[in-house]
């Protein structure tokens, strides 16, 4: 029976996750696991029960990684499931030593600290952060413009804890409403959030202007054939043709997907590259149009090694391979941004896991480590009114990082991605839905160009205005407004995560102090 409860928690988490329609299950998904925590079981048994829940959740929601790597997907799912057990071990320990309420607080503090760490360390994988669960329902979470997804995680944890506490009191025939301050706090919090959502729905839209239109191209190229040099010319010509079918005299920005330009040449040779000549001819014919495109290129550092990922060519020069974005326009210098948030095990290998490189190699994409930028870089030309945040693929799941572009002046989020590595599975649909949260958090329009789909235009409320379906070549055109409005979250970042992590440090310090006092008392 106990193991069935563990499975029940795992299956409810899976059913609550996009793209299943049972999002509401997230508010009760942890309750079976909370019941197991109060049972008198050995620590190793408790760990096994938590791990089973996390393994079901990870497998049921991210199994699609298997389409690009078998061994790598197993390693990633098991590793993430193990990491997710740590906050629950801390919760059980605090509950057993200091009581139920201390345990509840510890669970919130430790889980949110885990999510914050998972946003920032070398094996970052925030795909399953609890606040992401509402991405299919942007009207529920307009308050993310204040808290980001951290506020959603906090709400999910508090509701599960309060409902569990009430249900347990009912089973034990205790007064349900007495001496439960967390319950009253939750009621006030939920009422505030509902009211805020309604206020945002009725409040006037910040002043916007539409300086022209944006064209988003979806070429639908098989990613497993994309880097074949024999088809590169055809790919470029196809992108140019799709673009010219849509652009008009009002077009100011064209967006192509990740690695649309995949000749793999030196950055300084981009304009001279033979394969890219149709692109620059297109810009010559339309001088008012700026092109933002994904590009794979090499950056030469000369004899001095200035990057930890630098390789050495036959002449002894150091260079990096870059998954980059490029902004090009007639009679303007080329601008580049190098993808900063690299996919662990695919585009980068943590220094302390280099010995596992053969296991993690290829989730899809290129083998070996990429170089990267260290900060967001806004791409803009004086002749283009759109100041683009060049968000490359995996980077679009990082709220605070995306907000960094807005603080630097970006007035549009341009997401370029290639989700075809996982075929027609929930992976690319989940990735699209997560982009809706970035729109809410920053208050900016999102234009999303995906190689095989789903490309989309998303408004600042997270509504999908236009989209191109999976596996269809085509282009979208929309008069995308721009606004100078900057949200609280874009300014403050993941403040709620930092606050909860500070509380976790205080809780652990207090726990260590109690341990020291007991040790001194024994002496």
The 8 nearest C-alpha neighbors of each residue, nearest first, counted from 0:
[[1, 3, 2, 4, 5, 6, 35, 7],
 [2, 0, 4, 3, 5, 35, 48, 31],
 [1, 3, 5, 4, 0, 6, 48, 51],
 [2, 4, 0, 6, 5, 1, 7, 8],
 [5, 3, 7, 1, 31, 2, 6, 8],
 [4, 6, 2, 3, 52, 8, 7, 48],
 [7, 5, 3, 9, 4, 8, 52, 10],
 [6, 8, 4, 10, 9, 5, 3, 11],
 [9, 7, 28, 11, 5, 6, 10, 31],
 [8, 10, 52, 56, 6, 55, 12, 7],
 [9, 11, 13, 7, 12, 8, 14, 6],
 [12, 10, 14, 28, 8, 13, 9, 24],
 [13, 11, 15, 9, 10, 14, 28, 56],
 [12, 14, 10, 56, 16, 11, 15, 59],
 [13, 15, 11, 12, 16, 19, 21, 10],
 [16, 14, 22, 21, 12, 24, 13, 25],
 [15, 17, 13, 14, 132, 19, 18, 22],
 [18, 16, 19, 429, 132, 15, 135, 20],
 [17, 19, 16, 20, 429, 425, 428, 135],
 [18, 20, 17, 21, 14, 16, 15, 22],
 [19, 21, 22, 18, 15, 17, 14, 16],
 [22, 20, 15, 23, 19, 14, 24, 16],
 [21, 23, 15, 24, 20, 25, 16, 132],
 [22, 24, 25, 21, 26, 15, 27, 20],
 [25, 23, 15, 26, 22, 27, 28, 21],
 [24, 26, 28, 23, 15, 27, 22, 12],
 [25, 27, 24, 159, 155, 23, 28, 158],
 [28, 26, 159, 30, 25, 24, 29, 162],
 [27, 29, 25, 8, 11, 30, 12, 24],
 [28, 30, 32, 27, 31, 8, 159, 33],
 [29, 31, 33, 32, 27, 163, 28, 159],
 [32, 30, 34, 4, 33, 29, 8, 35],
 [31, 33, 35, 34, 29, 30, 5, 8],
 [34, 32, 30, 36, 35, 31, 29, 37],
 [33, 35, 31, 32, 36, 37, 30, 38],
 [34, 36, 32, 38, 33, 37, 31, 1],
 [35, 37, 33, 34, 38, 91, 32, 45],
 [36, 38, 35, 34, 39, 33, 91, 94],
 [37, 39, 35, 36, 40, 34, 45, 1],
 [40, 38, 37, 41, 36, 35, 42, 45],
 [41, 39, 38, 44, 45, 42, 36, 43],
 [40, 42, 44, 43, 45, 39, 46, 38],
 [41, 43, 45, 44, 46, 40, 88, 47],
 [42, 44, 46, 45, 41, 47, 40, 48],
 [45, 43, 47, 41, 46, 42, 48, 40],
 [44, 46, 42, 48, 47, 43, 49, 41],
 [45, 47, 43, 49, 44, 48, 50, 42],
 [48, 46, 50, 44, 45, 49, 51, 43],
 [47, 49, 45, 51, 46, 50, 5, 44],
 [50, 48, 52, 46, 51, 47, 84, 45],
 [49, 51, 47, 53, 52, 48, 54, 46],
 [50, 52, 54, 48, 49, 53, 47, 55],
 [53, 51, 9, 49, 5, 55, 50, 54],
 [52, 54, 80, 56, 50, 55, 51, 57],
 [53, 55, 51, 57, 80, 56, 52, 50],
 [56, 54, 9, 58, 52, 53, 57, 59],
 [55, 57, 9, 53, 59, 13, 54, 58],
 [58, 56, 54, 60, 59, 55, 61, 76],
 [57, 59, 62, 55, 61, 56, 60, 54],
 [58, 60, 56, 57, 13, 55, 62, 61],
 [59, 61, 57, 58, 13, 62, 56, 16],
 [62, 60, 63, 58, 57, 59, 64, 426],
 [63, 61, 58, 64, 65, 60, 59, 57],
 [62, 64, 65, 61, 66, 421, 424, 426],
 [65, 63, 66, 62, 72, 67, 61, 421],
 [64, 66, 69, 68, 63, 67, 72, 62],
 [67, 65, 421, 64, 63, 68, 422, 420],
 [66, 68, 362, 363, 65, 64, 420, 421],
 [69, 67, 65, 362, 71, 66, 72, 70],
 [68, 70, 65, 72, 71, 73, 67, 66],
 [69, 71, 73, 72, 68, 74, 358, 359],
 [72, 70, 359, 74, 68, 69, 73, 358],
 [71, 73, 75, 69, 65, 74, 70, 64],
 [74, 72, 70, 76, 71, 75, 77, 69],
 [73, 75, 71, 77, 72, 76, 78, 70],
 [76, 74, 72, 78, 73, 77, 79, 71],
 [75, 77, 73, 79, 78, 74, 57, 72],
 [76, 78, 80, 74, 79, 75, 73, 81],
 [79, 77, 75, 81, 80, 76, 74, 82],
 [78, 80, 82, 76, 81, 77, 75, 83],
 [81, 79, 53, 77, 83, 54, 78, 82],
 [80, 82, 78, 84, 79, 83, 77, 50],
 [83, 81, 79, 84, 80, 85, 78, 113],
 [82, 84, 80, 81, 85, 79, 86, 53],
 [85, 83, 81, 82, 87, 86, 50, 49],
 [84, 86, 88, 87, 83, 82, 89, 81],
 [87, 85, 109, 89, 110, 88, 84, 90],
 [88, 86, 90, 89, 84, 85, 91, 106],
 [87, 89, 85, 91, 90, 86, 92, 84],
 [88, 90, 86, 92, 87, 91, 93, 85],
 [89, 91, 106, 87, 102, 93, 88, 105],
 [92, 90, 94, 88, 93, 89, 95, 36],
 [91, 93, 89, 95, 90, 94, 88, 96],
 [94, 92, 102, 96, 90, 95, 91, 97],
 [93, 95, 102, 98, 99, 91, 97, 92],
 [96, 94, 92, 93, 97, 98, 91, 99],
 [97, 95, 93, 94, 98, 92, 91, 102],
 [98, 96, 94, 93, 101, 95, 99, 102],
 [99, 97, 94, 101, 100, 95, 96, 102],
 [98, 100, 102, 94, 101, 103, 97, 95],
 [101, 99, 103, 102, 98, 104, 94, 97],
 [100, 102, 104, 103, 99, 98, 97, 94],
 [101, 103, 94, 93, 105, 99, 90, 100],
 [104, 102, 100, 106, 105, 101, 99, 107],
 [105, 103, 101, 107, 106, 102, 108, 100],
 [104, 106, 102, 108, 90, 103, 107, 109],
 [105, 107, 90, 103, 109, 104, 108, 110],
 [108, 106, 104, 110, 105, 109, 111, 156],
 [109, 107, 503, 105, 499, 111, 106, 110],
 [108, 110, 112, 86, 106, 111, 107, 105],
 [111, 109, 113, 86, 112, 107, 108, 106],
 [110, 112, 114, 113, 108, 109, 496, 107],
 [113, 111, 500, 109, 115, 114, 110, 108],
 [112, 114, 110, 116, 111, 115, 117, 109],
 [115, 113, 117, 111, 112, 116, 118, 110],
 [116, 114, 112, 118, 117, 113, 496, 111],
 [117, 115, 113, 119, 118, 114, 120, 112],
 [116, 118, 123, 114, 115, 119, 125, 124],
 [119, 117, 115, 116, 123, 125, 114, 120],
 [118, 120, 116, 117, 123, 115, 121, 122],
 [119, 121, 123, 122, 116, 117, 118, 115],
 [120, 122, 349, 123, 119, 343, 348, 350],
 [123, 121, 343, 120, 124, 349, 117, 348],
 [122, 124, 117, 120, 118, 121, 119, 125],
 [123, 125, 126, 117, 122, 118, 127, 343],
 [126, 124, 128, 127, 118, 117, 123, 114],
 [127, 125, 124, 128, 396, 131, 61, 129],
 [128, 126, 125, 129, 131, 124, 57, 132],
 [129, 127, 125, 130, 131, 126, 114, 152],
 [128, 130, 152, 131, 132, 127, 151, 155],
 [129, 131, 151, 152, 148, 132, 128, 149],
 [132, 130, 129, 133, 134, 128, 148, 433],
 [131, 133, 130, 16, 134, 129, 17, 22],
 [134, 132, 136, 135, 131, 130, 137, 22],
 [133, 135, 432, 136, 433, 131, 132, 137],
 [136, 134, 133, 432, 137, 17, 132, 18],
 [137, 135, 133, 134, 138, 139, 140, 461],
 [138, 136, 139, 140, 461, 134, 135, 141],
 [137, 139, 136, 140, 141, 196, 460, 461],
 [140, 138, 137, 136, 141, 196, 133, 193],
 [141, 139, 142, 137, 143, 138, 196, 133],
 [140, 142, 143, 196, 138, 139, 144, 439],
 [141, 143, 144, 140, 145, 196, 146, 195],
 [144, 142, 147, 146, 145, 141, 440, 140],
 [143, 145, 440, 142, 488, 439, 486, 146],
 [146, 144, 488, 487, 143, 142, 147, 486],
 [147, 145, 143, 150, 488, 144, 149, 495],
 [146, 148, 143, 149, 440, 150, 144, 145],
 [147, 149, 130, 151, 150, 131, 143, 152],
 [150, 148, 152, 151, 147, 496, 130, 495],
 [149, 151, 146, 153, 148, 152, 147, 154],
 [152, 150, 130, 148, 154, 149, 153, 155],
 [151, 153, 130, 129, 149, 155, 154, 150],
 [154, 152, 150, 156, 151, 155, 157, 149],
 [153, 155, 151, 157, 152, 156, 158, 150],
 [156, 154, 152, 158, 153, 157, 26, 151],
 [155, 157, 159, 153, 154, 158, 160, 152],
 [156, 158, 160, 154, 159, 155, 161, 153],
 [159, 157, 161, 155, 160, 156, 26, 162],
 [160, 158, 156, 162, 27, 26, 157, 161],
 [159, 161, 157, 163, 158, 162, 164, 156],
 [162, 160, 164, 158, 163, 159, 182, 157],
 [163, 161, 165, 159, 164, 160, 158, 166],
 [162, 164, 166, 160, 161, 165, 30, 167],
 [163, 165, 161, 167, 162, 166, 160, 168],
 [166, 164, 168, 162, 167, 163, 175, 161],
 [167, 165, 169, 163, 168, 164, 162, 170],
 [166, 168, 170, 164, 169, 165, 163, 171],
 [167, 169, 173, 171, 165, 166, 170, 175],
 [170, 168, 172, 166, 167, 171, 173, 165],
 [169, 171, 167, 172, 168, 166, 173, 165],
 [170, 172, 168, 169, 173, 167, 166, 174],
 [173, 171, 169, 170, 168, 174, 175, 167],
 [172, 174, 168, 171, 169, 175, 170, 167],
 [175, 173, 177, 176, 172, 168, 169, 178],
 [174, 176, 165, 168, 177, 173, 169, 179],
 [175, 177, 174, 179, 178, 182, 165, 183],
 [176, 178, 179, 174, 175, 180, 173, 182],
 [179, 177, 180, 176, 175, 174, 181, 182],
 [180, 178, 181, 182, 177, 176, 183, 175],
 [179, 181, 183, 182, 178, 184, 177, 185],
 [182, 180, 184, 179, 183, 185, 161, 157],
 [183, 181, 185, 180, 184, 179, 161, 186],
 [182, 184, 186, 180, 185, 181, 187, 179],
 [185, 183, 181, 187, 182, 186, 188, 180],
 [184, 186, 188, 182, 183, 187, 189, 181],
 [187, 185, 183, 189, 188, 184, 190, 182],
 [186, 188, 190, 184, 185, 189, 191, 183],
 [189, 187, 185, 191, 186, 190, 184, 192],
 [188, 190, 192, 186, 191, 187, 185, 193],
 [191, 189, 187, 193, 188, 192, 194, 186],
 [192, 190, 194, 188, 189, 193, 195, 187],
 [193, 191, 195, 189, 194, 190, 196, 188],
 [194, 192, 196, 190, 195, 191, 189, 197],
 [195, 193, 197, 191, 192, 196, 198, 190],
 [194, 196, 198, 192, 197, 193, 191, 199],
 [197, 195, 193, 199, 198, 194, 141, 192],
 [196, 198, 200, 194, 195, 199, 193, 201],
 [197, 199, 195, 201, 200, 196, 202, 194],
 [200, 198, 202, 196, 197, 201, 195, 141],
 [199, 201, 197, 198, 202, 196, 203, 138],
 [200, 202, 198, 199, 197, 203, 196, 204],
 [203, 201, 199, 200, 198, 204, 197, 205],
 [204, 202, 205, 201, 199, 200, 206, 198],
 [203, 205, 206, 202, 207, 201, 199, 200],
 [206, 204, 207, 203, 484, 482, 483, 202],
 [205, 207, 204, 482, 208, 483, 484, 481],
 [208, 206, 482, 481, 480, 205, 209, 483],
 [207, 209, 480, 481, 210, 482, 206, 479],
 [208, 210, 480, 211, 479, 478, 481, 207],
 [211, 209, 208, 384, 480, 212, 478, 481],
 [212, 210, 249, 209, 250, 478, 251, 213],
 [211, 213, 478, 250, 477, 479, 249, 251],
 [212, 214, 252, 477, 476, 253, 250, 251],
 [215, 213, 476, 253, 475, 254, 252, 216],
 [216, 214, 254, 475, 474, 448, 253, 255],
 [215, 217, 474, 255, 448, 473, 254, 218],
 [216, 218, 450, 473, 472, 219, 474, 449],
 [219, 217, 472, 220, 450, 238, 216, 473],
 [220, 218, 451, 472, 450, 470, 217, 471],
 [219, 221, 218, 222, 451, 450, 225, 224],
 [220, 222, 224, 223, 225, 219, 419, 451],
 [223, 221, 225, 224, 220, 419, 420, 417],
 [222, 224, 221, 225, 226, 420, 364, 227],
 [225, 223, 222, 221, 227, 226, 220, 230],
 [224, 226, 222, 227, 223, 221, 220, 231],
 [225, 227, 224, 228, 261, 223, 231, 222],
 [228, 226, 229, 225, 224, 230, 231, 223],
 [227, 229, 231, 230, 226, 262, 232, 225],
 [230, 228, 227, 231, 232, 233, 226, 224],
 [229, 231, 233, 228, 232, 227, 234, 225],
 [232, 230, 234, 228, 233, 229, 235, 227],
 [231, 233, 235, 234, 230, 274, 236, 229],
 [234, 232, 236, 230, 231, 235, 237, 229],
 [233, 235, 231, 237, 232, 236, 230, 238],
 [234, 236, 238, 232, 237, 233, 239, 231],
 [235, 237, 239, 233, 238, 234, 240, 232],
 [236, 238, 234, 240, 235, 239, 233, 241],
 [237, 239, 235, 241, 236, 240, 218, 242],
 [238, 240, 236, 242, 237, 241, 243, 235],
 [239, 241, 237, 243, 242, 238, 236, 244],
 [242, 240, 238, 244, 239, 243, 237, 473],
 [243, 241, 239, 240, 244, 245, 238, 246],
 [244, 242, 240, 245, 246, 241, 239, 281],
 [243, 245, 241, 242, 246, 240, 474, 239],
 [246, 244, 243, 242, 247, 476, 474, 214],
 [247, 245, 243, 250, 242, 244, 214, 248],
 [246, 248, 249, 250, 245, 243, 212, 244],
 [247, 249, 250, 246, 287, 251, 285, 211],
 [250, 248, 211, 247, 212, 251, 246, 210],
 [251, 249, 212, 247, 246, 211, 248, 213],
 [250, 252, 288, 211, 212, 289, 287, 213],
 [251, 253, 289, 213, 288, 290, 250, 214],
 [254, 252, 214, 290, 213, 215, 291, 289],
 [255, 253, 215, 291, 292, 290, 216, 214],
 [254, 256, 292, 216, 448, 291, 259, 215],
 [257, 255, 415, 448, 449, 450, 416, 259],
 [256, 258, 293, 416, 415, 259, 417, 391],
 [259, 257, 293, 294, 260, 261, 295, 256],
 [258, 260, 293, 257, 256, 261, 294, 255],
 [261, 259, 294, 258, 262, 293, 295, 292],
 [260, 262, 295, 258, 263, 294, 259, 226],
 [263, 261, 264, 260, 295, 228, 231, 274],
 [264, 262, 296, 295, 261, 297, 265, 294],
 [265, 263, 296, 262, 297, 266, 268, 269],
 [264, 266, 297, 268, 267, 296, 298, 269],
 [265, 267, 268, 269, 296, 297, 298, 264],
 [266, 268, 265, 269, 270, 298, 264, 271],
 [267, 269, 265, 271, 266, 270, 272, 264],
 [270, 268, 272, 266, 271, 267, 265, 264],
 [269, 271, 272, 268, 275, 276, 279, 267],
 [270, 272, 268, 269, 273, 276, 275, 267],
 [273, 271, 269, 275, 274, 270, 268, 276],
 [274, 272, 275, 276, 271, 270, 277, 269],
 [273, 275, 272, 276, 232, 262, 231, 277],
 [276, 274, 278, 272, 273, 277, 279, 270],
 [275, 277, 279, 278, 273, 274, 280, 272],
 [278, 276, 280, 279, 275, 281, 236, 239],
 [279, 277, 281, 276, 275, 280, 282, 239],
 [278, 280, 282, 281, 276, 277, 283, 275],
 [279, 281, 283, 277, 278, 282, 276, 284],
 [282, 280, 278, 284, 279, 283, 277, 285],
 [283, 281, 285, 279, 284, 280, 329, 286],
 [284, 282, 280, 281, 285, 286, 329, 279],
 [283, 285, 281, 282, 286, 280, 329, 279],
 [286, 284, 282, 283, 287, 288, 281, 329],
 [287, 285, 329, 288, 283, 282, 284, 328],
 [288, 286, 285, 251, 289, 382, 383, 329],
 [287, 289, 251, 252, 286, 285, 250, 328],
 [290, 288, 328, 252, 327, 251, 253, 383],
 [291, 289, 253, 327, 326, 252, 254, 292],
 [292, 290, 326, 254, 325, 253, 255, 327],
 [293, 291, 255, 325, 324, 254, 256, 290],
 [292, 294, 257, 258, 324, 259, 256, 323],
 [295, 293, 258, 260, 323, 324, 261, 259],
 [294, 296, 322, 261, 263, 258, 321, 323],
 [295, 297, 263, 264, 321, 265, 266, 320],
 [298, 296, 265, 320, 319, 266, 321, 264],
 [297, 299, 319, 318, 266, 265, 300, 320],
 [298, 300, 318, 301, 317, 297, 319, 316],
 [301, 299, 317, 318, 303, 298, 302, 304],
 [302, 300, 316, 317, 303, 299, 318, 304],
 [301, 303, 316, 317, 315, 304, 300, 311],
 [304, 302, 301, 305, 300, 317, 316, 306],
 [303, 305, 317, 306, 302, 309, 300, 307],
 [306, 304, 303, 300, 307, 309, 317, 308],
 [305, 307, 309, 308, 304, 370, 319, 318],
 [308, 306, 309, 305, 304, 370, 310, 319],
 [309, 307, 306, 370, 368, 310, 369, 319],
 [310, 308, 319, 318, 306, 307, 317, 304],
 [309, 311, 318, 317, 319, 308, 312, 316],
 [312, 310, 317, 316, 315, 318, 313, 309],
 [313, 311, 315, 314, 316, 317, 310, 318],
 [312, 314, 315, 311, 316, 317, 310, 318],
 [315, 313, 312, 316, 311, 317, 302, 301],
 [314, 316, 312, 311, 313, 302, 317, 301],
 [317, 315, 301, 302, 311, 312, 314, 318],
 [318, 316, 311, 300, 310, 301, 304, 309],
 [317, 319, 299, 309, 310, 298, 300, 311],
 [320, 318, 309, 298, 370, 297, 321, 310],
 [319, 321, 297, 369, 370, 296, 298, 318],
 [322, 320, 296, 370, 323, 369, 295, 297],
 [323, 321, 295, 338, 337, 294, 296, 320],
 [322, 324, 337, 294, 336, 338, 321, 293],
 [323, 325, 293, 336, 292, 335, 294, 389],
 [326, 324, 335, 292, 334, 291, 293, 327],
 [325, 327, 291, 334, 290, 333, 378, 335],
 [328, 326, 333, 290, 289, 325, 291, 334],
 [329, 327, 289, 331, 282, 330, 290, 288],
 [328, 330, 286, 331, 282, 283, 327, 287],
 [329, 331, 328, 332, 286, 283, 327, 282],
 [332, 330, 328, 329, 333, 327, 380, 382],
 [333, 331, 334, 330, 327, 328, 329, 326],
 [332, 334, 327, 326, 331, 335, 325, 328],
 [335, 333, 326, 325, 332, 378, 327, 336],
 [336, 334, 325, 324, 326, 337, 323, 333],
 [335, 337, 324, 323, 376, 338, 325, 372],
 [338, 336, 323, 372, 371, 322, 321, 339],
 [337, 339, 371, 323, 322, 340, 391, 372],
 [338, 340, 371, 372, 341, 373, 337, 374],
 [341, 339, 394, 338, 342, 393, 371, 391],
 [340, 342, 346, 339, 347, 343, 338, 393],
 [341, 343, 346, 345, 347, 344, 340, 393],
 [344, 342, 347, 122, 345, 348, 346, 341],
 [343, 345, 359, 348, 347, 360, 346, 342],
 [346, 344, 361, 343, 342, 362, 347, 360],
 [345, 347, 368, 342, 369, 341, 344, 343],
 [348, 346, 368, 343, 344, 345, 341, 369],
 [347, 349, 344, 343, 353, 350, 352, 368],
 [350, 348, 352, 351, 121, 353, 347, 122],
 [349, 351, 352, 353, 348, 121, 354, 347],
 [350, 352, 349, 353, 354, 348, 355, 121],
 [353, 351, 349, 354, 355, 350, 348, 356],
 [352, 354, 355, 356, 350, 351, 348, 349],
 [353, 355, 352, 356, 357, 351, 358, 350],
 [356, 354, 353, 358, 352, 357, 359, 360],
 [355, 357, 359, 353, 358, 354, 360, 348],
 [358, 356, 360, 355, 359, 354, 353, 361],
 [359, 357, 355, 356, 360, 71, 70, 74],
 [358, 360, 71, 344, 356, 357, 361, 355],
 [361, 359, 357, 358, 356, 344, 345, 366],
 [362, 360, 363, 345, 366, 359, 68, 364],
 [361, 363, 67, 68, 345, 360, 71, 64],
 [364, 362, 361, 67, 420, 365, 345, 68],
 [365, 363, 361, 366, 362, 345, 420, 346],
 [364, 366, 367, 363, 361, 345, 346, 368],
 [367, 365, 361, 360, 345, 364, 368, 346],
 [366, 368, 346, 365, 369, 347, 345, 360],
 [367, 369, 347, 346, 308, 348, 370, 366],
 [370, 368, 320, 346, 321, 347, 371, 319],
 [369, 371, 319, 321, 308, 320, 368, 309],
 [372, 370, 339, 337, 338, 369, 373, 321],
 [371, 373, 339, 337, 374, 338, 336, 370],
 [372, 374, 339, 371, 375, 337, 338, 340],
 [373, 375, 372, 376, 339, 403, 400, 404],
 [376, 374, 404, 403, 377, 373, 400, 372],
 [375, 377, 336, 378, 374, 404, 388, 389],
 [378, 376, 388, 387, 409, 404, 379, 386],
 [377, 379, 387, 386, 376, 326, 388, 334],
 [380, 378, 386, 387, 377, 381, 383, 385],
 [379, 381, 383, 382, 378, 331, 386, 384],
 [380, 382, 383, 379, 384, 331, 386, 385],
 [381, 383, 380, 384, 287, 289, 379, 328],
 [384, 382, 380, 385, 381, 251, 289, 379],
 [385, 383, 386, 382, 210, 381, 251, 380],
 [386, 384, 383, 387, 410, 411, 379, 252],
 [387, 385, 379, 409, 410, 378, 411, 384],
 [388, 386, 378, 411, 409, 377, 389, 385],
 [387, 389, 412, 377, 413, 409, 404, 390],
 [390, 388, 413, 387, 391, 414, 324, 377],
 [389, 391, 414, 394, 388, 413, 395, 415],
 [390, 392, 415, 394, 414, 416, 338, 393],
 [391, 393, 416, 394, 415, 395, 390, 414],
 [394, 392, 395, 396, 391, 342, 340, 341],
 [395, 393, 340, 396, 392, 391, 397, 390],
 [394, 396, 393, 397, 392, 390, 434, 414],
 [395, 397, 394, 393, 398, 433, 126, 434],
 [398, 396, 400, 395, 394, 399, 401, 118],
 [397, 399, 401, 400, 437, 402, 396, 147],
 [398, 400, 492, 402, 401, 397, 493, 403],
 [401, 399, 403, 402, 397, 398, 404, 375],
 [402, 400, 398, 403, 399, 404, 397, 395],
 [403, 401, 489, 399, 405, 404, 400, 441],
 [402, 404, 400, 406, 401, 405, 399, 375],
 [405, 403, 407, 402, 406, 409, 401, 388],
 [406, 404, 409, 408, 402, 407, 403, 489],
 [405, 407, 403, 404, 408, 402, 490, 489],
 [408, 406, 404, 405, 409, 403, 377, 376],
 [407, 409, 405, 406, 410, 404, 386, 377],
 [410, 408, 405, 386, 387, 404, 388, 411],
 [411, 409, 386, 481, 408, 482, 385, 443],
 [410, 412, 387, 444, 409, 443, 386, 445],
 [413, 411, 445, 388, 387, 444, 414, 446],
 [414, 412, 446, 389, 388, 447, 445, 390],
 [413, 415, 447, 390, 391, 446, 448, 412],
 [416, 414, 256, 257, 448, 391, 392, 447],
 [415, 417, 392, 257, 449, 256, 391, 418],
 [416, 418, 450, 449, 257, 419, 256, 451],
 [419, 417, 427, 420, 416, 421, 451, 449],
 [418, 420, 422, 421, 417, 451, 222, 221],
 [419, 421, 418, 363, 422, 67, 222, 66],
 [420, 422, 66, 419, 63, 67, 64, 424],
 [423, 421, 419, 420, 424, 66, 418, 427],
 [422, 424, 421, 425, 427, 419, 469, 426],
 [423, 425, 426, 422, 63, 421, 427, 428],
 [426, 424, 428, 427, 429, 18, 423, 63],
 [427, 425, 429, 424, 428, 63, 430, 421],
 [426, 428, 430, 418, 429, 425, 431, 424],
 [429, 427, 425, 431, 430, 426, 432, 18],
 [430, 428, 432, 426, 431, 427, 425, 17],
 [429, 431, 427, 433, 428, 432, 426, 434],
 [430, 432, 428, 434, 429, 433, 427, 453],
 [431, 433, 429, 434, 134, 435, 430, 135],
 [432, 434, 430, 435, 436, 431, 134, 429],
 [435, 433, 437, 432, 436, 431, 395, 438],
 [434, 436, 461, 438, 433, 437, 432, 134],
 [435, 437, 439, 438, 434, 433, 134, 440],
 [438, 436, 440, 434, 435, 439, 398, 441],
 [437, 439, 459, 435, 443, 436, 441, 442],
 [440, 438, 436, 442, 460, 459, 437, 441],
 [441, 439, 144, 437, 143, 438, 147, 442],
 [440, 442, 489, 443, 438, 439, 486, 402],
 [441, 443, 459, 439, 438, 440, 486, 485],
 [444, 442, 459, 438, 441, 411, 445, 410],
 [443, 445, 458, 459, 411, 457, 438, 412],
 [446, 444, 412, 457, 456, 413, 438, 411],
 [447, 445, 456, 413, 455, 414, 412, 457],
 [446, 448, 414, 455, 454, 413, 415, 445],
 [447, 449, 454, 256, 415, 215, 255, 216],
 [450, 448, 452, 416, 454, 256, 417, 451],
 [449, 451, 417, 217, 219, 256, 452, 218],
 [452, 450, 219, 470, 449, 419, 469, 220],
 [453, 451, 469, 449, 454, 450, 468, 470],
 [452, 454, 469, 468, 467, 449, 455, 451],
 [455, 453, 448, 449, 452, 447, 467, 466],
 [456, 454, 466, 447, 465, 446, 457, 467],
 [455, 457, 446, 465, 464, 445, 463, 466],
 [458, 456, 463, 445, 462, 464, 444, 461],
 [457, 459, 444, 460, 462, 461, 445, 463],
 [460, 458, 442, 438, 443, 444, 439, 461],
 [461, 459, 439, 458, 462, 438, 137, 141],
 [460, 462, 435, 459, 458, 137, 438, 439],
 [463, 461, 458, 457, 460, 464, 435, 137],
 [462, 464, 457, 465, 456, 461, 458, 455],
 [465, 463, 456, 457, 462, 458, 466, 455],
 [466, 464, 456, 455, 463, 467, 457, 475],
 [465, 467, 455, 454, 456, 468, 453, 464],
 [466, 468, 454, 453, 455, 452, 469, 471],
 [469, 467, 453, 452, 471, 466, 470, 454],
 [468, 470, 452, 453, 471, 451, 467, 423],
 [471, 469, 451, 219, 452, 468, 472, 453],
 [472, 470, 469, 219, 468, 473, 451, 467],
 [473, 471, 218, 219, 217, 470, 474, 451],
 [474, 472, 217, 216, 241, 471, 218, 475],
 [475, 473, 216, 215, 217, 241, 214, 476],
 [474, 476, 215, 214, 216, 477, 473, 466],
 [477, 475, 214, 213, 215, 212, 474, 245],
 [476, 478, 212, 213, 479, 475, 214, 456],
 [477, 479, 212, 211, 209, 213, 480, 476],
 [478, 480, 477, 212, 209, 213, 481, 444],
 [481, 479, 209, 208, 207, 478, 482, 210],
 [480, 482, 207, 208, 410, 209, 479, 411],
 [483, 481, 207, 484, 410, 206, 480, 208],
 [482, 484, 485, 410, 481, 207, 206, 205],
 [483, 485, 482, 486, 205, 442, 206, 443],
 [486, 484, 489, 483, 441, 442, 487, 490],
 [487, 485, 489, 488, 441, 144, 442, 490],
 [486, 488, 145, 490, 489, 491, 144, 485],
 [487, 489, 145, 492, 491, 490, 144, 486],
 [488, 490, 402, 486, 441, 487, 492, 491],
 [491, 489, 487, 488, 492, 486, 406, 402],
 [490, 492, 488, 489, 487, 494, 493, 399],
 [493, 491, 399, 488, 494, 489, 490, 402],
 [494, 492, 496, 495, 399, 497, 491, 147],
 [493, 495, 497, 496, 492, 491, 498, 146],
 [494, 496, 498, 497, 493, 149, 499, 146],
 [497, 495, 499, 493, 494, 498, 149, 115],
 [496, 498, 500, 494, 495, 499, 501, 493],
 [497, 499, 495, 501, 496, 500, 494, 502],
 [500, 498, 502, 108, 496, 501, 497, 503],
 [501, 499, 112, 503, 497, 502, 498, 496],
 [500, 502, 498, 504, 503, 499, 497, 505],
 [501, 503, 499, 505, 500, 504, 506, 108],
 [504, 502, 500, 108, 506, 501, 505, 109],
 [503, 505, 501, 507, 502, 506, 508, 500],
 [504, 506, 502, 508, 503, 507, 509, 501],
 [507, 505, 503, 509, 504, 508, 502, 510],
 [506, 508, 510, 504, 509, 505, 511, 503],
 [509, 507, 505, 511, 510, 506, 504, 512],
 [508, 510, 512, 506, 507, 511, 505, 513],
 [511, 509, 507, 513, 508, 512, 506, 514],
 [510, 512, 514, 508, 513, 509, 507, 515],
 [513, 511, 509, 515, 514, 510, 508, 516],
 [514, 512, 516, 510, 511, 515, 509, 517],
 [513, 515, 511, 517, 512, 516, 510, 518],
 [514, 516, 512, 518, 513, 517, 519, 511],
 [517, 515, 513, 519, 518, 514, 520, 512],
 [518, 516, 520, 514, 519, 515, 513, 521],
 [517, 519, 515, 521, 520, 516, 514, 522],
 [518, 520, 516, 522, 521, 517, 515, 514],
 [521, 519, 517, 518, 522, 516, 515, 514],
 [522, 520, 518, 519, 517, 516, 515, 514],
 [521, 519, 520, 518, 517, 516, 515, 514]]
